[in-house]
């Protein structure tokens, strides 16, 4: 189909396009609107139900309200240490220095933080923090942040369209000039002219069979949009597996049982009734780090001590009923809704679940620019803060910090532009891709192929990997790519979900290749990345795997952290588990 196609397209123009209507996208949109810059936020799922709403535990900032000796330097040191020294030190510094401002913004906009009797914002231990620095709102922190940001965006009259799926970024000579997509409800193709684009469309952990993401989110859209526009992907292999995802029902497999269940005193047992964390971390037991507990759960299941359904038991039934209902209301309700299981009386069957993309689009530390003029990435779509293990509570503050800073830089960028070149061929290519899916005669179904891909990633790139398995996964991916070439979308009277599933699959396929190829090159065990054939950590691999579709994987060493927190990160700390939950 040529550029003069008769397809009835909707044309929209804006100064800055934000892709994603979760916390990161909303915070960037708010910053742009406050600066008087025209902005449009688009998303493929309802803005009130963005992935941010699932975040339970809290948001970090070294406020010192509970522990006055805390500082941004110590927060930075904890973050760097827990990243297994793979985080970009400058990104770590920027987030931790600006964290208090992020909390202040939320507070000013009406965020209902938990507070002490004297009015101070409450802070609790979470993750491997030396001090109490996690602010929270029950176990609904992410939901309250989303609500707060939506209220502020509405006050500023930020236009939000939450039924638009972006399929391609429009780029000419290394500069972004917009995006192409379609309305999921009626299928209308959409051309968006924009002087800058901010990708805030999440990560890629939905490419595994068991994942805490819901069905149509975190499918790798950000990876594909950025990579096809000329950006790079960093550390795709570094994916955090949460220890406790549900096994049933099948359509909700992987749904998270909050870390708080262990934090409140939950016990892990195998099918033999053994409290097995004694073997893996006898001091911290269930309060060990997320990567250690996930590996322990995986090992028990793999070695035949799991349940018939392939899990282990997480038990809170020994706790007082009032404690469970008061401290774990979301977990209690979720298990009633999904399994009719009363967790005050019976244990929960869980297994490791893909939870968070610590890698993502390569970005520079100062602005989160991608190296493509006018293109930025923020939130879980970006990389650089978390390294090989995410510090509990850091993901939400990252949204606030870089949403503000990147929004500010995008505002300066579009204000300073003197000319824009819009390439009709780029639009024609995006149009032809979409129309090919709608008019083709291929026999393959996107949902079935997506399931096949998730099976490949679960089998060959799960909690534990090895060279033989990763190469086998790549061979199966090659076979799947041949089938994807025969893909056709079949929309119906209910909407264009099938077309969305096809593009979800495209994103997932690219993200899976990046993940497998990067995992193959990281021949060591570090944090979330467990190589059974390379069980030791290797100093020469203290750096990032950087991937492009055409160039494959290259290795980039990580810069040294500044003196202000490098020595703190290297220092041995009191790792007593008393009162703390390591994440």
Residue pairs with C-beta under 8 A, 6 or more apart in sequence:
1 7
1 428
1 431
1 432
1 435
1 436
2 428
3 424
3 425
3 427
3 428
3 431
5 428
5 431
5 435
7 189
7 431
7 435
8 188
8 189
9 188
9 189
9 190
9 191
9 431
10 183
10 188
10 189
10 190
10 191
11 190
11 191
11 192
11 193
12 40
12 190
12 191
12 192
12 193
13 192
13 193
13 194
14 38
14 39
14 40
14 192
14 193
14 194
15 32
15 37
15 38
15 39
15 194
15 195
15 196
15 414
16 32
16 37
16 38
16 39
16 40
16 194
16 195
16 196
16 197
16 198
16 407
16 410
16 411
16 414
17 39
17 40
17 42
17 178
17 179
17 192
17 194
17 196
17 197
17 198
18 25
18 28
18 29
18 32
18 39
18 40
18 41
18 42
18 197
18 198
18 200
19 25
19 42
19 43
19 166
19 179
19 197
19 198
19 199
19 200
19 201
19 225
20 41
20 43
20 50
20 199
20 200
20 201
20 202
20 379
20 381
21 41
21 42
21 43
21 45
21 47
21 50
21 160
21 162
22 43
22 50
22 51
22 52
22 146
22 200
22 202
22 379
22 399
23 50
23 52
23 142
23 145
23 146
23 149
23 379
23 396
23 399
23 400
23 403
24 52
24 200
24 378
24 379
24 380
24 381
24 398
24 399
24 402
24 403
25 41
25 43
25 50
25 198
25 200
25 201
25 378
25 379
25 403
26 41
26 47
26 146
26 149
26 150
26 152
26 153
26 158
26 403
27 149
27 399
27 400
27 403
27 404
27 407
28 198
28 200
28 378
28 403
28 404
28 406
28 407
28 410
29 39
29 41
29 153
29 158
29 160
29 407
30 149
30 152
30 153
30 156
30 158
30 403
30 407
31 403
31 404
31 406
31 407
31 408
31 411
32 38
32 39
32 407
32 410
32 411
33 39
33 153
33 156
33 157
33 158
34 156
35 407
35 408
35 411
37 410
37 411
37 414
37 415
39 158
39 159
40 159
40 160
40 161
40 192
40 194
41 47
41 153
41 158
41 159
41 160
41 161
42 160
42 161
42 162
42 164
42 166
42 181
42 192
43 50
43 160
43 161
43 162
43 164
43 201
44 162
44 163
44 164
44 165
44 166
44 184
44 201
44 216
44 221
44 500
45 162
45 216
45 217
46 162
47 150
47 160
47 162
48 146
48 150
50 146
51 202
51 213
51 214
51 217
51 218
51 380
52 142
52 143
52 145
52 146
52 396
52 399
53 142
53 143
53 146
54 142
54 212
54 214
54 256
55 141
55 142
55 143
55 145
55 395
55 396
56 139
56 140
56 141
56 142
56 256
56 258
56 259
56 260
56 330
57 126
57 134
57 136
57 139
57 141
57 258
57 259
57 260
57 392
57 393
57 583
58 124
58 126
58 134
58 135
58 136
58 141
58 392
58 393
58 396
59 102
59 103
59 106
59 134
59 135
59 136
59 141
59 145
59 393
59 396
59 397
59 400
60 75
60 99
60 126
60 127
60 129
60 133
60 134
60 135
60 391
60 392
60 393
60 394
60 396
60 397
61 75
61 99
61 100
61 102
61 103
61 133
61 135
61 397
62 70
62 71
62 72
62 74
62 75
62 96
62 99
62 100
62 131
62 133
63 70
63 100
63 103
63 121
63 123
63 133
63 135
64 70
64 71
64 131
65 116
65 120
65 121
65 122
65 123
66 120
66 122
66 123
66 124
66 131
66 132
67 123
67 131
67 132
67 133
69 131
70 130
70 131
70 132
70 133
72 93
72 96
72 97
72 99
72 100
73 96
73 564
73 565
73 568
74 130
74 131
74 565
74 568
75 96
75 99
75 129
75 133
76 89
76 92
76 93
76 96
76 97
76 561
76 564
76 565
76 568
76 569
77 130
77 565
77 566
77 568
77 569
77 571
78 127
78 128
78 129
78 130
78 391
78 569
79 87
79 92
79 95
79 96
79 385
79 391
79 394
80 87
80 89
80 92
80 387
80 561
80 565
80 566
80 569
81 128
81 569
81 570
82 127
82 128
82 289
82 387
82 389
82 390
82 391
83 92
83 385
83 386
83 387
83 388
83 389
83 390
83 391
83 527
84 387
84 388
84 389
84 526
84 527
84 537
85 387
85 542
85 558
85 569
86 235
86 238
86 387
86 388
86 526
86 527
86 542
86 543
86 544
86 558
87 384
87 385
87 386
87 387
87 558
88 365
88 384
88 385
88 558
88 559
89 558
89 559
89 560
89 561
89 562
89 565
89 566
90 365
90 366
90 559
91 365
91 384
91 385
92 385
92 561
92 565
93 562
93 564
93 565
94 365
94 366
94 401
94 402
94 405
95 385
95 394
95 397
95 398
95 401
95 402
98 401
98 404
98 405
99 397
99 400
99 401
101 401
101 404
102 397
102 400
102 401
102 404
103 113
103 121
103 135
103 397
103 400
105 400
105 404
106 113
106 145
106 148
106 400
107 113
107 121
109 148
109 149
109 151
109 152
110 148
110 151
111 137
111 144
111 145
111 148
112 137
112 144
113 121
113 122
113 135
113 136
113 137
114 121
114 122
114 135
114 136
114 137
114 138
115 121
115 122
116 122
121 135
122 135
122 136
123 132
123 133
123 134
123 135
124 132
124 134
124 136
125 132
125 134
125 579
125 580
125 581
126 134
126 136
126 259
126 263
126 392
126 393
126 581
126 583
127 134
127 391
127 392
127 393
127 394
127 581
127 582
127 583
128 289
128 391
128 392
128 575
128 580
128 582
128 583
129 391
129 392
129 393
129 580
130 573
130 574
133 393
134 392
134 393
135 141
137 144
138 329
139 258
139 260
139 327
139 328
139 329
139 330
139 331
140 330
141 396
142 396
145 396
145 399
153 160
163 183
163 184
163 185
164 181
164 182
164 183
164 184
164 190
165 181
165 182
165 183
165 184
165 499
165 500
165 503
166 179
166 180
166 181
166 192
166 201
166 221
166 225
167 180
167 181
167 182
167 430
167 433
167 434
167 503
168 179
168 180
168 181
168 225
168 228
168 426
168 429
168 430
168 433
169 176
169 178
169 179
169 180
169 197
169 225
169 226
169 228
169 229
169 375
170 176
170 177
170 178
170 179
170 180
170 191
170 422
170 423
170 426
170 427
170 430
171 177
171 229
171 230
171 372
171 375
171 423
171 426
172 421
172 422
172 423
172 426
173 421
173 423
174 230
174 372
174 373
175 372
175 373
175 374
175 420
175 421
176 194
176 195
176 196
176 197
176 229
176 372
176 373
176 374
176 375
177 193
177 194
177 195
177 374
177 420
177 421
177 422
177 423
177 426
178 191
178 192
178 193
178 194
178 197
178 422
179 192
179 194
179 197
179 225
180 189
180 190
180 191
180 192
180 427
180 430
180 431
180 434
181 189
181 190
181 192
182 188
182 189
182 190
182 434
182 496
182 499
183 190
183 496
184 495
184 496
184 497
184 499
184 500
185 495
185 496
186 495
186 496
187 491
187 495
187 496
187 499
189 431
189 434
191 427
193 422
195 374
195 413
195 414
195 417
195 420
196 374
196 375
196 376
196 410
196 413
196 414
197 374
197 375
197 376
198 376
198 377
198 378
198 406
198 407
198 410
199 222
199 225
199 226
199 361
199 375
199 376
199 377
199 378
199 381
200 377
200 378
200 379
200 381
200 403
201 221
201 222
201 225
201 381
202 213
202 217
202 218
202 221
202 222
202 357
202 379
202 380
202 381
203 218
203 220
203 222
203 356
203 357
203 360
203 380
203 381
204 218
204 219
204 220
204 222
204 223
204 236
204 239
204 357
204 360
204 507
204 508
204 511
204 515
205 211
205 212
205 213
205 218
205 239
205 354
205 355
205 356
205 357
206 213
206 215
206 216
206 217
206 218
206 219
206 220
206 354
206 454
206 504
206 508
207 219
207 220
207 354
207 453
207 454
207 457
207 508
207 511
207 512
207 515
208 239
208 254
208 353
208 354
208 454
208 457
208 458
208 461
208 462
209 253
209 254
209 451
209 454
209 455
209 457
209 458
210 245
210 247
210 253
210 254
210 351
210 352
210 353
210 354
210 458
211 218
211 245
211 254
211 353
211 354
211 355
212 242
212 245
212 254
212 255
212 256
212 353
212 354
212 355
213 254
213 354
215 251
216 500
216 501
216 504
218 357
218 380
219 450
219 504
219 505
219 507
219 508
219 511
220 504
220 507
220 508
220 509
220 510
220 511
220 512
221 503
221 504
221 507
222 360
222 361
222 377
222 380
222 381
222 507
223 233
223 236
223 360
223 361
223 507
223 510
223 511
223 514
224 506
224 507
224 510
224 511
225 507
226 232
226 233
226 361
226 370
226 372
226 375
226 377
226 381
227 233
227 510
227 514
227 548
227 549
228 549
229 372
229 375
230 371
230 372
231 361
231 362
231 370
231 371
231 372
231 375
231 377
232 361
232 362
232 370
232 371
232 546
232 547
232 548
233 359
233 360
233 361
233 362
233 383
233 514
233 518
233 546
233 547
233 548
234 359
234 360
234 361
234 362
234 383
234 384
234 544
234 545
234 546
234 547
234 556
235 358
235 359
235 360
235 383
235 387
235 518
235 544
235 545
236 357
236 359
236 360
236 511
236 514
236 515
236 517
236 518
236 519
236 545
236 547
237 359
237 461
237 515
237 518
237 519
237 522
237 529
237 545
238 357
238 358
238 359
238 386
238 387
238 388
238 527
238 528
238 529
239 354
239 355
239 356
239 357
239 358
239 359
239 515
239 528
240 290
240 291
240 354
240 355
240 356
240 357
240 358
240 386
240 389
240 390
240 528
241 290
241 291
241 294
241 298
241 352
241 353
241 354
241 355
241 462
241 463
241 528
242 256
242 259
242 290
242 294
242 352
242 353
242 354
242 355
242 356
243 262
243 268
243 290
243 293
243 294
243 296
243 297
243 350
243 352
244 256
244 257
244 259
244 261
244 262
244 297
244 314
244 348
244 350
244 351
244 352
244 353
245 253
245 254
245 255
245 256
245 257
245 350
245 351
245 352
245 353
245 355
246 252
246 253
246 254
246 255
246 256
246 257
246 335
246 338
246 339
246 348
246 349
246 350
247 253
247 309
247 310
247 311
247 349
247 350
247 351
248 309
248 338
248 339
248 349
249 338
249 339
252 338
253 353
254 353
254 354
255 334
255 338
255 353
256 353
256 355
257 314
257 331
257 334
257 335
257 348
257 350
258 328
258 330
258 331
259 290
259 392
259 581
259 583
260 327
260 328
260 331
260 581
261 314
261 316
261 328
261 331
261 348
262 268
262 286
262 287
262 293
262 314
262 581
263 287
263 581
264 316
264 319
264 323
264 324
264 327
264 328
265 316
265 318
265 319
266 286
266 314
266 315
266 316
266 319
267 275
267 286
267 314
267 315
267 316
267 318
268 275
268 276
268 277
268 286
268 293
268 296
268 297
268 312
268 313
268 314
268 315
269 275
269 276
269 312
269 313
269 315
269 347
270 276
270 300
270 305
270 306
270 312
270 313
271 305
271 306
271 307
271 308
271 312
271 313
272 305
274 305
275 285
276 296
276 300
276 305
276 312
277 284
277 285
277 286
277 288
277 293
277 296
278 285
279 296
280 288
280 292
280 293
280 295
280 296
280 299
281 288
281 292
281 293
281 296
283 575
283 577
284 575
284 577
284 582
285 577
286 293
287 577
287 580
287 581
287 582
288 296
288 577
288 582
289 389
289 582
289 583
290 389
290 390
290 392
290 582
290 583
291 389
291 527
291 528
294 352
294 463
294 528
295 463
295 464
295 530
297 311
297 312
297 350
297 351
297 352
298 351
298 352
298 462
298 463
298 464
300 306
300 312
301 310
301 311
301 312
301 351
302 464
305 312
306 312
306 351
307 313
307 349
309 349
310 351
311 349
311 350
311 351
312 349
312 350
312 351
313 347
313 348
313 349
313 350
314 347
314 348
314 349
314 350
315 347
315 348
316 324
316 328
316 343
316 344
316 347
316 348
317 343
317 344
317 345
317 346
317 347
319 344
321 344
324 331
324 332
324 343
324 344
325 332
325 344
328 343
331 343
332 343
332 344
335 341
335 342
335 343
335 348
336 342
341 348
352 462
352 463
356 380
356 386
356 390
356 395
357 380
358 383
358 386
358 387
358 388
358 389
358 390
358 528
359 383
359 518
359 545
360 377
360 380
360 381
360 382
360 383
361 370
361 377
361 381
361 382
361 383
362 370
362 371
362 383
362 384
362 546
363 369
363 370
363 376
363 377
363 378
363 382
363 383
363 384
364 370
364 371
365 384
366 405
366 409
367 376
367 405
367 406
367 409
368 376
368 377
368 378
368 382
368 402
368 405
368 406
368 409
369 375
369 376
369 409
370 376
370 377
374 413
374 414
376 406
376 409
376 410
378 398
378 399
378 402
378 403
378 406
379 395
379 398
379 399
379 402
379 403
380 395
382 402
383 544
385 394
385 398
386 394
386 395
387 527
388 526
388 527
388 528
388 529
389 527
389 528
390 583
391 583
392 581
392 582
392 583
393 583
434 499
437 487
437 488
437 489
437 499
437 502
438 488
438 489
438 491
438 499
440 486
440 487
440 488
441 488
442 485
442 486
442 487
442 488
443 486
443 488
444 483
444 484
444 486
444 487
444 488
445 487
446 487
446 489
446 498
446 501
446 502
446 504
446 505
447 498
447 501
449 480
449 483
449 484
449 487
449 505
450 501
450 504
450 505
450 508
452 480
453 477
453 480
453 505
453 508
453 509
453 512
456 473
456 476
456 477
456 480
456 512
457 473
457 512
457 515
457 516
459 469
459 473
460 469
460 470
460 472
460 473
460 476
460 516
461 469
461 470
461 473
461 512
461 515
461 516
461 519
463 530
464 530
464 531
464 532
465 519
465 529
465 530
465 531
465 532
466 531
466 532
466 533
467 520
467 523
467 531
467 533
468 533
470 516
470 519
470 520
471 520
473 516
474 513
474 516
474 517
474 520
477 509
477 512
477 513
477 516
480 509
481 509
484 505
484 506
484 509
487 502
487 505
489 496
489 498
489 499
489 501
489 502
490 498
491 497
491 498
491 499
492 498
510 549
513 549
514 547
517 547
517 552
517 553
518 545
518 547
518 553
519 529
520 553
521 545
521 553
521 555
522 529
522 531
522 541
522 545
523 531
523 533
523 534
523 538
523 541
524 531
524 534
524 536
524 537
524 538
524 541
525 531
525 534
525 535
525 536
525 537
526 537
526 541
541 555
542 557
542 558
543 555
543 556
543 557
543 558
544 555
544 556
544 558
545 553
545 554
545 555
546 553
546 554
546 555
546 556
547 553
547 554
560 566
561 569
